[in-house]
Amino acid sequence: MADDKTNAAAYWKANVRLIFGCLAVWAFVSYGCAILFRPLLAGILVGGTDLGFWFAQQGSILTFIVLIFFYAWRMNKLDEKFGLGE
């Protein structure tokens, strides 16, 4: 019984760490690159426009999609590690 609680606590801790990591990347890309660092990224051209504008319009969305797939992949690995696979 105590082993199950320890296993569940470790699983939850790893899950929360993964969620916070994804949220940190999300915040950096959406708020940092698209708003705060936009003037610094203005000189770098991507697709005919500056990098700051690109992050605000397309880069953030693409990063969010990548984060979704990354989270699903890591959760599958985490489930396998803790014996909760399908």
PyMOL Python script that loads the backbone (N, CA, C, O; Angstrom):
from pymol import cmd

cmd.read_pdbstr("""\
ATOM      1  N   MET A   1       0.823  -1.196   0.000  1.00  0.00           N
ATOM      2  CA  MET A   1       0.000   0.000   0.000  1.00  0.00           C
ATOM      3  C   MET A   1       0.864   1.254   0.000  1.00  0.00           C
ATOM      4  O   MET A   1       0.611   2.186  -0.764  1.00  0.00           O
ATOM      5  N   ALA A   2       1.884   1.279   0.857  1.00  0.00           N
ATOM      6  CA  ALA A   2       2.764   2.448   0.924  1.00  0.00           C
ATOM      7  C   ALA A   2       3.556   2.598  -0.366  1.00  0.00           C
ATOM      8  O   ALA A   2       3.850   3.713  -0.795  1.00  0.00           O
ATOM      9  N   ASP A   3       3.905   1.452  -0.996  1.00  0.00           N
ATOM     10  CA  ASP A   3       4.644   1.494  -2.255  1.00  0.00           C
ATOM     11  C   ASP A   3       3.796   2.113  -3.365  1.00  0.00           C
ATOM     12  O   ASP A   3       4.316   2.853  -4.201  1.00  0.00           O
ATOM     13  N   ASP A   4       2.483   1.813  -3.378  1.00  0.00           N
ATOM     14  CA  ASP A   4       1.585   2.400  -4.365  1.00  0.00           C
ATOM     15  C   ASP A   4       1.483   3.910  -4.200  1.00  0.00           C
ATOM     16  O   ASP A   4       1.452   4.644  -5.187  1.00  0.00           O
ATOM     17  N   LYS A   5       1.430   4.375  -2.953  1.00  0.00           N
ATOM     18  CA  LYS A   5       1.362   5.817  -2.700  1.00  0.00           C
ATOM     19  C   LYS A   5       2.655   6.511  -3.103  1.00  0.00           C
ATOM     20  O   LYS A   5       2.627   7.615  -3.646  1.00  0.00           O
ATOM     21  N   THR A   6       3.787   5.869  -2.839  1.00  0.00           N
ATOM     22  CA  THR A   6       5.073   6.431  -3.236  1.00  0.00           C
ATOM     23  C   THR A   6       5.183   6.497  -4.749  1.00  0.00           C
ATOM     24  O   THR A   6       5.661   7.489  -5.300  1.00  0.00           O
ATOM     25  N   ASN A   7       4.738   5.439  -5.421  1.00  0.00           N
ATOM     26  CA  ASN A   7       4.757   5.399  -6.883  1.00  0.00           C
ATOM     27  C   ASN A   7       3.837   6.470  -7.471  1.00  0.00           C
ATOM     28  O   ASN A   7       4.195   7.145  -8.436  1.00  0.00           O
ATOM     29  N   ALA A   8       2.664   6.617  -6.887  1.00  0.00           N
ATOM     30  CA  ALA A   8       1.716   7.631  -7.364  1.00  0.00           C
ATOM     31  C   ALA A   8       2.254   9.036  -7.128  1.00  0.00           C
ATOM     32  O   ALA A   8       2.068   9.914  -7.971  1.00  0.00           O
ATOM     33  N   ALA A   9       2.909   9.261  -6.011  1.00  0.00           N
ATOM     34  CA  ALA A   9       3.479  10.580  -5.718  1.00  0.00           C
ATOM     35  C   ALA A   9       4.615  10.908  -6.689  1.00  0.00           C
ATOM     36  O   ALA A   9       4.731  12.044  -7.150  1.00  0.00           O
ATOM     37  N   ALA A  10       5.451   9.915  -6.999  1.00  0.00           N
ATOM     38  CA  ALA A  10       6.548  10.139  -7.949  1.00  0.00           C
ATOM     39  C   ALA A  10       6.009  10.401  -9.352  1.00  0.00           C
ATOM     40  O   ALA A  10       6.534  11.247 -10.076  1.00  0.00           O
ATOM     41  N   TYR A  11       4.961   9.674  -9.732  1.00  0.00           N
ATOM     42  CA  TYR A  11       4.325   9.884 -11.036  1.00  0.00           C
ATOM     43  C   TYR A  11       3.743  11.293 -11.128  1.00  0.00           C
ATOM     44  O   TYR A  11       3.936  11.984 -12.129  1.00  0.00           O
ATOM     45  N   TRP A  12       3.043  11.711 -10.101  1.00  0.00           N
ATOM     46  CA  TRP A  12       2.433  13.036 -10.095  1.00  0.00           C
ATOM     47  C   TRP A  12       3.496  14.126 -10.111  1.00  0.00           C
ATOM     48  O   TRP A  12       3.333  15.139 -10.791  1.00  0.00           O
ATOM     49  N   LYS A  13       4.580  13.930  -9.373  1.00  0.00           N
ATOM     50  CA  LYS A  13       5.666  14.910  -9.344  1.00  0.00           C
ATOM     51  C   LYS A  13       6.299  15.059 -10.732  1.00  0.00           C
ATOM     52  O   LYS A  13       6.579  16.172 -11.177  1.00  0.00           O
ATOM     53  N   ALA A  14       6.521  13.933 -11.408  1.00  0.00           N
ATOM     54  CA  ALA A  14       7.087  13.984 -12.761  1.00  0.00           C
ATOM     55  C   ALA A  14       6.114  14.636 -13.733  1.00  0.00           C
ATOM     56  O   ALA A  14       6.529  15.379 -14.623  1.00  0.00           O
ATOM     57  N   ASN A  15       4.828  14.365 -13.570  1.00  0.00           N
ATOM     58  CA  ASN A  15       3.802  14.957 -14.424  1.00  0.00           C
ATOM     59  C   ASN A  15       3.754  16.476 -14.236  1.00  0.00           C
ATOM     60  O   ASN A  15       3.713  17.222 -15.215  1.00  0.00           O
ATOM     61  N   VAL A  16       3.760  16.923 -13.010  1.00  0.00           N
ATOM     62  CA  VAL A  16       3.708  18.367 -12.726  1.00  0.00           C
ATOM     63  C   VAL A  16       4.966  19.064 -13.235  1.00  0.00           C
ATOM     64  O   VAL A  16       4.891  20.179 -13.751  1.00  0.00           O
ATOM     65  N   ARG A  17       6.114  18.418 -13.095  1.00  0.00           N
ATOM     66  CA  ARG A  17       7.366  18.991 -13.603  1.00  0.00           C
ATOM     67  C   ARG A  17       7.291  19.156 -15.130  1.00  0.00           C
ATOM     68  O   ARG A  17       7.729  20.173 -15.668  1.00  0.00           O
ATOM     69  N   LEU A  18       6.737  18.158 -15.821  1.00  0.00           N
ATOM     70  CA  LEU A  18       6.568  18.231 -17.269  1.00  0.00           C
ATOM     71  C   LEU A  18       5.607  19.356 -17.658  1.00  0.00           C
ATOM     72  O   LEU A  18       5.859  20.092 -18.612  1.00  0.00           O
ATOM     73  N   ILE A  19       4.516  19.486 -16.922  1.00  0.00           N
ATOM     74  CA  ILE A  19       3.546  20.547 -17.198  1.00  0.00           C
ATOM     75  C   ILE A  19       4.180  21.920 -17.006  1.00  0.00           C
ATOM     76  O   ILE A  19       4.002  22.802 -17.846  1.00  0.00           O
ATOM     77  N   PHE A  20       4.912  22.113 -15.924  1.00  0.00           N
ATOM     78  CA  PHE A  20       5.560  23.410 -15.686  1.00  0.00           C
ATOM     79  C   PHE A  20       6.625  23.709 -16.732  1.00  0.00           C
ATOM     80  O   PHE A  20       6.797  24.864 -17.122  1.00  0.00           O
ATOM     81  N   GLY A  21       7.336  22.694 -17.189  1.00  0.00           N
ATOM     82  CA  GLY A  21       8.314  22.894 -18.257  1.00  0.00           C
ATOM     83  C   GLY A  21       7.649  23.354 -19.548  1.00  0.00           C
ATOM     84  O   GLY A  21       8.126  24.276 -20.209  1.00  0.00           O
ATOM     85  N   CYS A  22       6.550  22.708 -19.897  1.00  0.00           N
ATOM     86  CA  CYS A  22       5.811  23.109 -21.099  1.00  0.00           C
ATOM     87  C   CYS A  22       5.234  24.509 -20.945  1.00  0.00           C
ATOM     88  O   CYS A  22       5.249  25.292 -21.895  1.00  0.00           O
ATOM     89  N   LEU A  23       4.731  24.830 -19.769  1.00  0.00           N
ATOM     90  CA  LEU A  23       4.208  26.170 -19.532  1.00  0.00           C
ATOM     91  C   LEU A  23       5.302  27.232 -19.607  1.00  0.00           C
ATOM     92  O   LEU A  23       5.056  28.344 -20.074  1.00  0.00           O
ATOM     93  N   ALA A  24       6.501  26.898 -19.151  1.00  0.00           N
ATOM     94  CA  ALA A  24       7.610  27.858 -19.230  1.00  0.00           C
ATOM     95  C   ALA A  24       7.981  28.132 -20.683  1.00  0.00           C
ATOM     96  O   ALA A  24       8.213  29.282 -21.054  1.00  0.00           O
ATOM     97  N   VAL A  25       8.040  27.093 -21.504  1.00  0.00           N
ATOM     98  CA  VAL A  25       8.321  27.290 -22.926  1.00  0.00           C
ATOM     99  C   VAL A  25       7.207  28.103 -23.564  1.00  0.00           C
ATOM    100  O   VAL A  25       7.473  29.032 -24.326  1.00  0.00           O
ATOM    101  N   TRP A  26       5.967  27.760 -23.258  1.00  0.00           N
ATOM    102  CA  TRP A  26       4.815  28.485 -23.794  1.00  0.00           C
ATOM    103  C   TRP A  26       4.873  29.969 -23.426  1.00  0.00           C
ATOM    104  O   TRP A  26       4.653  30.825 -24.283  1.00  0.00           O
ATOM    105  N   ALA A  27       5.162  30.277 -22.176  1.00  0.00           N
ATOM    106  CA  ALA A  27       5.219  31.673 -21.724  1.00  0.00           C
ATOM    107  C   ALA A  27       6.380  32.411 -22.390  1.00  0.00           C
ATOM    108  O   ALA A  27       6.229  33.563 -22.796  1.00  0.00           O
ATOM    109  N   PHE A  28       7.531  31.758 -22.502  1.00  0.00           N
ATOM    110  CA  PHE A  28       8.680  32.402 -23.123  1.00  0.00           C
ATOM    111  C   PHE A  28       8.406  32.740 -24.581  1.00  0.00           C
ATOM    112  O   PHE A  28       8.721  33.839 -25.038  1.00  0.00           O
ATOM    113  N   VAL A  29       7.822  31.803 -25.309  1.00  0.00           N
ATOM    114  CA  VAL A  29       7.574  32.036 -26.729  1.00  0.00           C
ATOM    115  C   VAL A  29       6.463  33.051 -26.935  1.00  0.00           C
ATOM    116  O   VAL A  29       6.620  33.986 -27.721  1.00  0.00           O
ATOM    117  N   SER A  30       5.345  32.884 -26.242  1.00  0.00           N
ATOM    118  CA  SER A  30       4.202  33.767 -26.499  1.00  0.00           C
ATOM    119  C   SER A  30       4.389  35.158 -25.913  1.00  0.00           C
ATOM    120  O   SER A  30       4.048  36.150 -26.557  1.00  0.00           O
ATOM    121  N   TYR A  31       4.921  35.243 -24.712  1.00  0.00           N
ATOM    122  CA  TYR A  31       5.072  36.543 -24.065  1.00  0.00           C
ATOM    123  C   TYR A  31       6.458  37.130 -24.304  1.00  0.00           C
ATOM    124  O   TYR A  31       6.596  38.317 -24.598  1.00  0.00           O
ATOM    125  N   GLY A  32       7.474  36.298 -24.178  1.00  0.00           N
ATOM    126  CA  GLY A  32       8.846  36.785 -24.307  1.00  0.00           C
ATOM    127  C   GLY A  32       9.214  37.149 -25.730  1.00  0.00           C
ATOM    128  O   GLY A  32       9.536  38.301 -26.024  1.00  0.00           O
ATOM    129  N   CYS A  33       9.166  36.152 -26.624  1.00  0.00           N
ATOM    130  CA  CYS A  33       9.603  36.392 -28.003  1.00  0.00           C
ATOM    131  C   CYS A  33       8.646  37.291 -28.770  1.00  0.00           C
ATOM    132  O   CYS A  33       9.084  38.110 -29.578  1.00  0.00           O
ATOM    133  N   ALA A  34       7.351  37.151 -28.532  1.00  0.00           N
ATOM    134  CA  ALA A  34       6.373  37.903 -29.311  1.00  0.00           C
ATOM    135  C   ALA A  34       6.143  39.314 -28.779  1.00  0.00           C
ATOM    136  O   ALA A  34       5.715  40.180 -29.542  1.00  0.00           O
ATOM    137  N   ILE A  35       6.410  39.578 -27.501  1.00  0.00           N
ATOM    138  CA  ILE A  35       6.113  40.900 -26.936  1.00  0.00           C
ATOM    139  C   ILE A  35       7.366  41.566 -26.379  1.00  0.00           C
ATOM    140  O   ILE A  35       7.759  42.634 -26.848  1.00  0.00           O
ATOM    141  N   LEU A  36       7.994  40.948 -25.389  1.00  0.00           N
ATOM    142  CA  LEU A  36       9.108  41.597 -24.699  1.00  0.00           C
ATOM    143  C   LEU A  36      10.355  41.741 -25.562  1.00  0.00           C
ATOM    144  O   LEU A  36      10.977  42.803 -25.583  1.00  0.00           O
ATOM    145  N   PHE A  37      10.722  40.679 -26.271  1.00  0.00           N
ATOM    146  CA  PHE A  37      11.961  40.695 -27.049  1.00  0.00           C
ATOM    147  C   PHE A  37      11.733  41.063 -28.509  1.00  0.00           C
ATOM    148  O   PHE A  37      12.651  40.941 -29.320  1.00  0.00           O
ATOM    149  N   ARG A  38      10.532  41.511 -28.862  1.00  0.00           N
ATOM    150  CA  ARG A  38      10.243  41.843 -30.252  1.00  0.00           C
ATOM    151  C   ARG A  38      11.188  42.897 -30.807  1.00  0.00           C
ATOM    152  O   ARG A  38      11.665  42.726 -31.928  1.00  0.00           O
ATOM    153  N   PRO A  39      11.489  43.987 -30.084  1.00  0.00           N
ATOM    154  CA  PRO A  39      12.435  44.963 -30.642  1.00  0.00           C
ATOM    155  C   PRO A  39      13.830  44.379 -30.890  1.00  0.00           C
ATOM    156  O   PRO A  39      14.512  44.776 -31.835  1.00  0.00           O
ATOM    157  N   LEU A  40      14.248  43.443 -30.046  1.00  0.00           N
ATOM    158  CA  LEU A  40      15.553  42.823 -30.239  1.00  0.00           C
ATOM    159  C   LEU A  40      15.571  41.885 -31.443  1.00  0.00           C
ATOM    160  O   LEU A  40      16.614  41.701 -32.071  1.00  0.00           O
ATOM    161  N   LEU A  41      14.433  41.298 -31.762  1.00  0.00           N
ATOM    162  CA  LEU A  41      14.332  40.353 -32.873  1.00  0.00           C
ATOM    163  C   LEU A  41      13.959  41.022 -34.187  1.00  0.00           C
ATOM    164  O   LEU A  41      13.809  40.344 -35.204  1.00  0.00           O
ATOM    165  N   ALA A  42      13.806  42.342 -34.182  1.00  0.00           N
ATOM    166  CA  ALA A  42      13.331  43.061 -35.365  1.00  0.00           C
ATOM    167  C   ALA A  42      14.322  43.010 -36.524  1.00  0.00           C
ATOM    168  O   ALA A  42      13.907  43.092 -37.680  1.00  0.00           O
ATOM    169  N   GLY A  43      15.600  42.878 -36.254  1.00  0.00           N
ATOM    170  CA  GLY A  43      16.590  42.885 -37.322  1.00  0.00           C
ATOM    171  C   GLY A  43      16.766  41.556 -38.033  1.00  0.00           C
ATOM    172  O   GLY A  43      17.423  41.502 -39.073  1.00  0.00           O
ATOM    173  N   ILE A  44      16.198  40.484 -37.502  1.00  0.00           N
ATOM    174  CA  ILE A  44      16.349  39.150 -38.090  1.00  0.00           C
ATOM    175  C   ILE A  44      15.148  38.879 -38.986  1.00  0.00           C
ATOM    176  O   ILE A  44      14.005  38.882 -38.527  1.00  0.00           O
ATOM    177  N   LEU A  45      15.415  38.646 -40.260  1.00  0.00           N
ATOM    178  CA  LEU A  45      14.328  38.418 -41.215  1.00  0.00           C
ATOM    179  C   LEU A  45      14.010  36.935 -41.352  1.00  0.00           C
ATOM    180  O   LEU A  45      14.910  36.105 -41.489  1.00  0.00           O
ATOM    181  N   VAL A  46      12.725  36.613 -41.314  1.00  0.00           N
ATOM    182  CA  VAL A  46      12.228  35.253 -41.515  1.00  0.00           C
ATOM    183  C   VAL A  46      11.001  35.351 -42.409  1.00  0.00           C
ATOM    184  O   VAL A  46      10.011  35.985 -42.046  1.00  0.00           O
ATOM    185  N   GLY A  47      11.066  34.731 -43.562  1.00  0.00           N
ATOM    186  CA  GLY A  47       9.906  34.725 -44.463  1.00  0.00           C
ATOM    187  C   GLY A  47       9.469  36.106 -44.915  1.00  0.00           C
ATOM    188  O   GLY A  47       8.279  36.315 -45.152  1.00  0.00           O
ATOM    189  N   GLY A  48      10.373  37.042 -45.042  1.00  0.00           N
ATOM    190  CA  GLY A  48      10.039  38.374 -45.512  1.00  0.00           C
ATOM    191  C   GLY A  48       9.616  39.342 -44.423  1.00  0.00           C
ATOM    192  O   GLY A  48       9.294  40.492 -44.722  1.00  0.00           O
ATOM    193  N   THR A  49       9.608  38.918 -43.192  1.00  0.00           N
ATOM    194  CA  THR A  49       9.239  39.797 -42.085  1.00  0.00           C
ATOM    195  C   THR A  49      10.221  39.583 -40.929  1.00  0.00           C
ATOM    196  O   THR A  49      11.010  38.638 -40.947  1.00  0.00           O
ATOM    197  N   ASP A  50      10.170  40.450 -39.942  1.00  0.00           N
ATOM    198  CA  ASP A  50      11.116  40.289 -38.837  1.00  0.00           C
ATOM    199  C   ASP A  50      10.685  39.155 -37.910  1.00  0.00           C
ATOM    200  O   ASP A  50       9.514  38.777 -37.862  1.00  0.00           O
ATOM    201  N   LEU A  51      11.658  38.624 -37.178  1.00  0.00           N
ATOM    202  CA  LEU A  51      11.436  37.439 -36.343  1.00  0.00           C
ATOM    203  C   LEU A  51      10.440  37.687 -35.214  1.00  0.00           C
ATOM    204  O   LEU A  51       9.669  36.790 -34.873  1.00  0.00           O
ATOM    205  N   GLY A  52      10.438  38.876 -34.630  1.00  0.00           N
ATOM    206  CA  GLY A  52       9.484  39.188 -33.563  1.00  0.00           C
ATOM    207  C   GLY A  52       8.048  39.138 -34.050  1.00  0.00           C
ATOM    208  O   GLY A  52       7.180  38.583 -33.377  1.00  0.00           O
ATOM    209  N   PHE A  53       7.794  39.715 -35.219  1.00  0.00           N
ATOM    210  CA  PHE A  53       6.449  39.667 -35.800  1.00  0.00           C
ATOM    211  C   PHE A  53       6.076  38.231 -36.153  1.00  0.00           C
ATOM    212  O   PHE A  53       4.938  37.809 -35.950  1.00  0.00           O
ATOM    213  N   TRP A  54       7.048  37.482 -36.685  1.00  0.00           N
ATOM    214  CA  TRP A  54       6.785  36.095 -37.057  1.00  0.00           C
ATOM    215  C   TRP A  54       6.387  35.280 -35.830  1.00  0.00           C
ATOM    216  O   TRP A  54       5.452  34.482 -35.902  1.00  0.00           O
ATOM    217  N   PHE A  55       7.085  35.467 -34.694  1.00  0.00           N
ATOM    218  CA  PHE A  55       6.721  34.759 -33.463  1.00  0.00           C
ATOM    219  C   PHE A  55       5.327  35.147 -33.008  1.00  0.00           C
ATOM    220  O   PHE A  55       4.559  34.293 -32.563  1.00  0.00           O
ATOM    221  N   ALA A  56       4.993  36.419 -33.114  1.00  0.00           N
ATOM    222  CA  ALA A  56       3.675  36.868 -32.664  1.00  0.00           C
ATOM    223  C   ALA A  56       2.561  36.295 -33.534  1.00  0.00           C
ATOM    224  O   ALA A  56       1.471  36.015 -33.035  1.00  0.00           O
ATOM    225  N   GLN A  57       2.820  36.119 -34.823  1.00  0.00           N
ATOM    226  CA  GLN A  57       1.759  35.693 -35.728  1.00  0.00           C
ATOM    227  C   GLN A  57       1.737  34.188 -35.992  1.00  0.00           C
ATOM    228  O   GLN A  57       0.668  33.576 -35.976  1.00  0.00           O
ATOM    229  N   GLN A  58       2.896  33.589 -36.233  1.00  0.00           N
ATOM    230  CA  GLN A  58       2.920  32.182 -36.623  1.00  0.00           C
ATOM    231  C   GLN A  58       3.769  31.312 -35.705  1.00  0.00           C
ATOM    232  O   GLN A  58       3.412  30.168 -35.424  1.00  0.00           O
ATOM    233  N   GLY A  59       4.872  31.841 -35.247  1.00  0.00           N
ATOM    234  CA  GLY A  59       5.800  31.049 -34.446  1.00  0.00           C
ATOM    235  C   GLY A  59       5.196  30.543 -33.156  1.00  0.00           C
ATOM    236  O   GLY A  59       5.464  29.415 -32.742  1.00  0.00           O
ATOM    237  N   SER A  60       4.390  31.361 -32.520  1.00  0.00           N
ATOM    238  CA  SER A  60       3.749  30.942 -31.272  1.00  0.00           C
ATOM    239  C   SER A  60       2.799  29.778 -31.512  1.00  0.00           C
ATOM    240  O   SER A  60       2.778  28.820 -30.739  1.00  0.00           O
ATOM    241  N   ILE A  61       2.024  29.856 -32.567  1.00  0.00           N
ATOM    242  CA  ILE A  61       1.067  28.794 -32.868  1.00  0.00           C
ATOM    243  C   ILE A  61       1.794  27.497 -33.190  1.00  0.00           C
ATOM    244  O   ILE A  61       1.410  26.431 -32.708  1.00  0.00           O
ATOM    245  N   LEU A  62       2.845  27.584 -34.005  1.00  0.00           N
ATOM    246  CA  LEU A  62       3.609  26.382 -34.337  1.00  0.00           C
ATOM    247  C   LEU A  62       4.279  25.790 -33.107  1.00  0.00           C
ATOM    248  O   LEU A  62       4.343  24.570 -32.956  1.00  0.00           O
ATOM    249  N   THR A  63       4.778  26.655 -32.226  1.00  0.00           N
ATOM    250  CA  THR A  63       5.387  26.178 -30.987  1.00  0.00           C
ATOM    251  C   THR A  63       4.361  25.483 -30.107  1.00  0.00           C
ATOM    252  O   THR A  63       4.673  24.464 -29.493  1.00  0.00           O
ATOM    253  N   PHE A  64       3.149  26.007 -30.033  1.00  0.00           N
ATOM    254  CA  PHE A  64       2.098  25.383 -29.230  1.00  0.00           C
ATOM    255  C   PHE A  64       1.756  23.997 -29.774  1.00  0.00           C
ATOM    256  O   PHE A  64       1.551  23.065 -28.996  1.00  0.00           O
ATOM    257  N   ILE A  65       1.691  23.851 -31.091  1.00  0.00           N
ATOM    258  CA  ILE A  65       1.398  22.551 -31.692  1.00  0.00           C
ATOM    259  C   ILE A  65       2.514  21.558 -31.372  1.00  0.00           C
ATOM    260  O   ILE A  65       2.244  20.403 -31.042  1.00  0.00           O
ATOM    261  N   VAL A  66       3.761  22.006 -31.470  1.00  0.00           N
ATOM    262  CA  VAL A  66       4.898  21.144 -31.121  1.00  0.00           C
ATOM    263  C   VAL A  66       4.831  20.754 -29.644  1.00  0.00           C
ATOM    264  O   VAL A  66       5.116  19.609 -29.293  1.00  0.00           O
ATOM    265  N   LEU A  67       4.458  21.693 -28.780  1.00  0.00           N
ATOM    266  CA  LEU A  67       4.334  21.396 -27.352  1.00  0.00           C
ATOM    267  C   LEU A  67       3.264  20.337 -27.082  1.00  0.00           C
ATOM    268  O   LEU A  67       3.443  19.500 -26.197  1.00  0.00           O
ATOM    269  N   ILE A  68       2.177  20.358 -27.813  1.00  0.00           N
ATOM    270  CA  ILE A  68       1.123  19.361 -27.638  1.00  0.00           C
ATOM    271  C   ILE A  68       1.652  17.968 -27.942  1.00  0.00           C
ATOM    272  O   ILE A  68       1.442  17.035 -27.167  1.00  0.00           O
ATOM    273  N   PHE A  69       2.340  17.828 -29.074  1.00  0.00           N
ATOM    274  CA  PHE A  69       2.880  16.526 -29.440  1.00  0.00           C
ATOM    275  C   PHE A  69       4.001  16.093 -28.491  1.00  0.00           C
ATOM    276  O   PHE A  69       4.112  14.914 -28.156  1.00  0.00           O
ATOM    277  N   PHE A  70       4.831  17.048 -28.059  1.00  0.00           N
ATOM    278  CA  PHE A  70       5.891  16.737 -27.108  1.00  0.00           C
ATOM    279  C   PHE A  70       5.304  16.249 -25.785  1.00  0.00           C
ATOM    280  O   PHE A  70       5.794  15.277 -25.209  1.00  0.00           O
ATOM    281  N   TYR A  71       4.254  16.920 -25.303  1.00  0.00           N
ATOM    282  CA  TYR A  71       3.629  16.521 -24.044  1.00  0.00           C
ATOM    283  C   TYR A  71       3.030  15.117 -24.151  1.00  0.00           C
ATOM    284  O   TYR A  71       3.184  14.303 -23.240  1.00  0.00           O
ATOM    285  N   ALA A  72       2.357  14.840 -25.248  1.00  0.00           N
ATOM    286  CA  ALA A  72       1.765  13.507 -25.433  1.00  0.00           C
ATOM    287  C   ALA A  72       2.842  12.437 -25.491  1.00  0.00           C
ATOM    288  O   ALA A  72       2.682  11.368 -24.903  1.00  0.00           O
ATOM    289  N   TRP A  73       3.937  12.708 -26.192  1.00  0.00           N
ATOM    290  CA  TRP A  73       5.039  11.751 -26.287  1.00  0.00           C
ATOM    291  C   TRP A  73       5.669  11.499 -24.922  1.00  0.00           C
ATOM    292  O   TRP A  73       5.899  10.348 -24.550  1.00  0.00           O
ATOM    293  N   ARG A  74       5.953  12.573 -24.166  1.00  0.00           N
ATOM    294  CA  ARG A  74       6.577  12.427 -22.851  1.00  0.00           C
ATOM    295  C   ARG A  74       5.642  11.737 -21.860  1.00  0.00           C
ATOM    296  O   ARG A  74       6.098  10.951 -21.030  1.00  0.00           O
ATOM    297  N   MET A  75       4.348  12.019 -21.935  1.00  0.00           N
ATOM    298  CA  MET A  75       3.408  11.353 -21.026  1.00  0.00           C
ATOM    299  C   MET A  75       3.333   9.859 -21.322  1.00  0.00           C
ATOM    300  O   MET A  75       3.213   9.056 -20.397  1.00  0.00           O
ATOM    301  N   ASN A  76       3.402   9.474 -22.593  1.00  0.00           N
ATOM    302  CA  ASN A  76       3.432   8.047 -22.919  1.00  0.00           C
ATOM    303  C   ASN A  76       4.675   7.393 -22.336  1.00  0.00           C
ATOM    304  O   ASN A  76       4.598   6.286 -21.803  1.00  0.00           O
ATOM    305  N   LYS A  77       5.828   8.069 -22.429  1.00  0.00           N
ATOM    306  CA  LYS A  77       7.057   7.542 -21.840  1.00  0.00           C
ATOM    307  C   LYS A  77       6.937   7.460 -20.317  1.00  0.00           C
ATOM    308  O   LYS A  77       7.392   6.496 -19.702  1.00  0.00           O
ATOM    309  N   LEU A  78       6.326   8.471 -19.723  1.00  0.00           N
ATOM    310  CA  LEU A  78       6.141   8.491 -18.274  1.00  0.00           C
ATOM    311  C   LEU A  78       5.195   7.371 -17.825  1.00  0.00           C
ATOM    312  O   LEU A  78       5.432   6.726 -16.804  1.00  0.00           O
ATOM    313  N   ASP A  79       4.130   7.146 -18.586  1.00  0.00           N
ATOM    314  CA  ASP A  79       3.207   6.059 -18.272  1.00  0.00           C
ATOM    315  C   ASP A  79       3.914   4.703 -18.336  1.00  0.00           C
ATOM    316  O   ASP A  79       3.703   3.843 -17.480  1.00  0.00           O
ATOM    317  N   GLU A  80       4.755   4.520 -19.358  1.00  0.00           N
ATOM    318  CA  GLU A  80       5.503   3.267 -19.457  1.00  0.00           C
ATOM    319  C   GLU A  80       6.465   3.088 -18.292  1.00  0.00           C
ATOM    320  O   GLU A  80       6.627   1.986 -17.768  1.00  0.00           O
ATOM    321  N   LYS A  81       7.101   4.184 -17.893  1.00  0.00           N
ATOM    322  CA  LYS A  81       8.075   4.123 -16.799  1.00  0.00           C
ATOM    323  C   LYS A  81       7.419   3.682 -15.490  1.00  0.00           C
ATOM    324  O   LYS A  81       8.010   2.929 -14.716  1.00  0.00           O
ATOM    325  N   PHE A  82       6.202   4.153 -15.252  1.00  0.00           N
ATOM    326  CA  PHE A  82       5.513   3.844 -13.997  1.00  0.00           C
ATOM    327  C   PHE A  82       4.518   2.680 -14.147  1.00  0.00           C
ATOM    328  O   PHE A  82       3.714   2.430 -13.249  1.00  0.00           O
ATOM    329  N   GLY A  83       4.574   1.982 -15.268  1.00  0.00           N
ATOM    330  CA  GLY A  83       3.723   0.797 -15.446  1.00  0.00           C
ATOM    331  C   GLY A  83       2.260   1.134 -15.662  1.00  0.00           C
ATOM    332  O   GLY A  83       1.385   0.359 -15.274  1.00  0.00           O
ATOM    333  N   LEU A  84       1.982   2.259 -16.264  1.00  0.00           N
ATOM    334  CA  LEU A  84       0.604   2.662 -16.515  1.00  0.00           C
ATOM    335  C   LEU A  84       0.289   2.704 -18.006  1.00  0.00           C
ATOM    336  O   LEU A  84      -0.680   3.341 -18.417  1.00  0.00           O
ATOM    337  N   GLY A  85       1.103   2.027 -18.820  1.00  0.00           N
ATOM    338  CA  GLY A  85       0.903   2.023 -20.264  1.00  0.00           C
ATOM    339  C   GLY A  85      -0.417   1.367 -20.651  1.00  0.00           C
ATOM    340  O   GLY A  85      -1.060   0.673 -19.863  1.00  0.00           O
ATOM    341  N   GLU A  86      -0.780   1.618 -21.879  1.00  0.00           N
ATOM    342  CA  GLU A  86      -2.063   1.088 -22.363  1.00  0.00           C
ATOM    343  C   GLU A  86      -2.017  -0.396 -22.576  1.00  0.00           C
ATOM    344  O   GLU A  86      -3.015  -0.993 -22.981  1.00  0.00           O
TER     345      GLU A  86
END
""", "prot")
cmd.dss("prot")
cmd.show_as("cartoon", "prot")
cmd.util.cbc("prot")
cmd.orient("prot")
